[in-house]
Amino acid sequence: MKLWYSKTLKVYKDMEDLMSKEGKPYRVQYAIEAMKQQSQVFFIEAKWFHGNYISTKEEYMPIALLSCGYLQLAIASFVGMEDGITKETFNWAANEPKIIRASNIICRLMSDIAGHKVEQERGHVSSAVECYMKQYGVSMQEAYDELNKQINEAWKDINEEFLKPTAAPTSALIRILNLAKVIDLLYKGEDAYTQVGDSAKTSITALLIDSIPI
């Protein structure tokens, strides 16, 4: 943990040095605060796990939407961007607007559905699947069906945010949309993030290695 902590501090110090040269040191503080939030909810999840506590879905979601890392990742991804990114953009993102919350929901629920069986076998805090099954006394498939409905609603929320004016520039909205697309690629039908399979390898190879026919 000490090694991880020191490396994390160095990452943010390097970011701060770079942004100071560009006259934008304030940006890094938003990323630091998002990382602090994420660390705090990791601690809550650890207490739940070690106490064998299965939360209600209402308890679980506010914690899990932060622990999935997508708020922190979205804010960190804005730090080096140009394209109209301002202090107001960071304030907007830090307040978790609908599009970021929708992206978080897609990330968390798709990850939980795809990976919860393996996670429970190796020892992990209960996922949305276990929480929903226990709270409502339903089968695993019924929990999947309900969570998939919520994922579909989250995609609708993302579409809606592109169709109306927001406080953020389009470049920021596209960044958040792309984060959701990554999750859809990695977790549709399998956990290709934890156990990298052929579909993920093929997609990454096509994007980064294979040449584009002209």
C-alpha positions in Angstrom: 0.0 0.0 0.0 2.9 2.4 0.8 4.3 1.8 -2.7 0.9 2.4 -4.3 0.4 5.6 -2.2 3.8 7.0 -3.1 3.4 6.3 -6.8 -0.1 7.9 -6.8 1.3 11.0 -5.1 4.0 11.2 -7.8 1.4 10.9 -10.6 -0.5 13.9 -9.2 2.7 15.9 -8.5 3.8 15.4 -12.1 0.4 16.4 -13.4 0.5 19.5 -11.2 3.9 20.5 -12.4 2.8 20.1 -16.1 -0.4 22.0 -15.6 1.4 24.8 -13.7 3.5 25.4 -16.8 0.3 25.8 -18.8 -1.3 28.1 -16.2 -3.9 25.6 -15.1 -2.7 24.1 -11.8 -6.3 24.3 -10.4 -7.3 21.3 -12.6 -5.3 18.8 -10.7 -7.0 19.6 -7.4 -10.3 18.4 -8.9 -8.7 15.1 -9.9 -7.2 14.7 -6.4 -10.5 15.3 -4.7 -12.1 12.7 -6.9 -9.4 10.2 -6.0 -10.0 11.0 -2.3 -13.7 10.3 -2.7 -12.9 7.0 -4.4 -10.5 5.9 -1.6 -13.1 6.7 1.0 -15.7 4.4 -0.6 -13.2 1.7 -1.0 -12.8 1.7 2.8 -16.6 1.4 3.2 -16.7 -1.5 0.8 -13.8 -3.2 2.7 -15.8 -2.9 6.0 -18.9 -4.4 4.3 -16.8 -7.3 3.0 -15.0 -8.1 6.2 -18.3 -7.8 8.1 -20.1 -10.1 5.6 -22.6 -7.4 5.2 -25.0 -7.4 2.2 -26.3 -3.9 1.8 -29.6 -2.9 0.3 -29.5 -1.6 -3.3 -30.2 1.9 -2.0 -27.2 1.7 0.3 -25.0 0.1 -2.3 -25.5 2.3 -5.4 -24.2 5.7 -4.0 -21.0 3.9 -2.8 -20.6 1.6 -5.8 -21.1 4.4 -8.4 -18.0 6.1 -6.8 -16.0 2.9 -6.4 -16.4 2.0 -10.0 -13.9 4.8 -10.7 -15.7 6.5 -13.6 -16.3 9.9 -11.9 -12.6 10.0 -11.0 -11.6 8.8 -14.5 -13.8 11.4 -16.2 -12.4 14.3 -14.1 -8.8 13.1 -14.5 -9.4 12.8 -18.3 -10.3 16.5 -18.5 -7.1 17.6 -16.9 -5.0 17.7 -20.0 -7.8 18.6 -22.5 -8.2 21.8 -24.4 -11.4 22.0 -26.5 -13.2 24.6 -24.3 -12.5 22.8 -20.9 -12.7 25.5 -18.2 -13.0 25.6 -14.4 -16.8 25.6 -14.9 -16.5 22.3 -16.7 -14.7 20.8 -13.7 -17.3 22.2 -11.3 -20.0 20.7 -13.5 -18.3 17.3 -13.5 -17.7 17.3 -9.7 -21.4 17.7 -9.1 -22.1 14.5 -10.9 -24.5 15.6 -13.7 -26.9 13.2 -15.3 -24.6 12.1 -18.1 -21.8 11.2 -15.6 -24.2 9.4 -13.3 -25.5 7.5 -16.3 -22.0 6.5 -17.3 -21.3 5.4 -13.8 -24.5 3.3 -13.7 -23.5 1.6 -17.0 -20.0 0.9 -15.7 -21.1 -0.4 -12.3 -24.0 -2.6 -13.3 -22.5 -4.1 -16.4 -19.3 -4.9 -14.4 -21.4 -6.4 -11.6 -23.5 -8.6 -13.9 -20.5 -9.8 -15.9 -18.1 -10.4 -13.0 -20.0 -11.0 -9.8 -19.8 -14.9 -9.9 -16.0 -14.9 -10.1 -15.7 -12.1 -7.6 -17.8 -13.9 -5.0 -15.8 -17.1 -5.4 -12.5 -15.3 -4.7 -13.9 -13.1 -2.0 -15.4 -9.6 -2.8 -18.0 -7.2 -1.5 -21.5 -8.1 -2.6 -22.4 -6.7 -6.0 -25.6 -5.2 -7.2 -26.8 -8.7 -8.2 -26.4 -10.1 -4.6 -27.9 -7.0 -3.1 -31.0 -7.1 -5.4 -31.5 -10.8 -5.0 -31.4 -10.6 -1.2 -33.5 -7.4 -0.8 -36.3 -8.6 -3.1 -36.1 -12.3 -2.8 -35.6 -12.9 -6.5 -33.6 -15.2 -8.7 -30.3 -14.3 -10.3 -31.9 -14.0 -13.7 -34.6 -11.8 -12.4 -31.9 -9.5 -10.9 -30.1 -9.5 -14.2 -33.3 -8.5 -16.0 -34.0 -5.6 -13.6 -30.4 -4.3 -13.7 -30.3 -4.5 -17.5 -33.4 -2.3 -17.6 -31.6 0.2 -15.5 -28.6 0.1 -17.8 -30.9 0.7 -20.8 -32.4 3.7 -19.0 -28.9 5.1 -18.4 -28.1 4.9 -22.1 -31.3 6.9 -22.7 -30.1 9.5 -20.2 -26.8 9.9 -22.1 -28.7 10.4 -25.4 -30.9 13.0 -23.7 -27.9 15.0 -22.5 -26.6 15.3 -26.1 -29.9 16.6 -27.2 -30.2 19.6 -24.9 -27.8 22.4 -23.8 -25.6 21.7 -20.9 -22.9 23.6 -18.9 -20.2 21.4 -20.5 -18.7 21.6 -24.0 -19.5 18.8 -26.5 -15.9 17.5 -26.2 -16.5 16.7 -22.5 -19.8 15.0 -23.3 -18.1 12.9 -25.9 -15.4 11.9 -23.5 -18.0 10.6 -21.0 -19.9 8.8 -23.8 -16.7 7.1 -24.9 -16.0 5.9 -21.3 -19.5 4.2 -21.4 -18.7 2.7 -24.7 -15.5 1.1 -23.3 -17.5 -0.6 -20.6 -20.1 -1.8 -23.2 -17.2 -3.4 -25.1 -15.5 -5.0 -22.2 -18.5 -6.3 -20.2 -21.1 -7.2 -22.7 -21.7 -10.9 -22.0 -18.4 -11.5 -20.2 -15.8 -9.8 -18.0 -13.2 -9.1 -20.7 -11.4 -6.6 -18.4 -10.5 -9.1 -15.7 -10.1 -12.1 -18.0 -9.1 -10.8 -21.4 -10.6 -12.9 -24.1 -10.6 -13.0 -27.9 -13.2 -10.3 -28.3 -11.3 -7.7 -26.3 -8.0 -8.7 -28.0 -9.5 -8.4 -31.4 -11.0 -5.0 -30.7 -7.8 -3.6 -29.2 -5.7 -5.0 -32.0 -8.1 -3.4 -34.6 -7.9 -0.1 -32.9 -4.2 0.2 -32.0 -2.2 -2.2 -34.3 -4.0 -3.1 -37.5 -3.6 -0.6 -40.3 -6.7 1.2 -41.8 -7.3 0.4 -45.4 -7.3 3.5 -47.6 
